[in-house]
Amino acid sequence: MKSKTVAYVLWFFLGWLSLHRFYVNKVPTAIIYLITGQLFGIGWIIDLFLIPSMVNKWNLKKEIEIRSRF
């Protein structure tokens, strides 16, 4: 399970490297954000509000994968 706290710490300190997006496996958008400077800084602010849903989706996806194994 991924943590929202960890995602926010990555966003705050290393957001310019898009590590918070890599953390929740949003690799294509993480690369785009990295190349464009977080969409010229706007993406960094938008992610402040998107992080909870990104982490929730990751956790839900993993929970479904785990339950489908049984």
Secondary structure, DSSP 8 states (H G I E B T S, - for coil): ---HHHHHHHHHHHGGGTHHHHHTT-HHHHHHHHHTHHHHTHHHHHHHHHHHHHHHHHHHHHHHHHHHT-
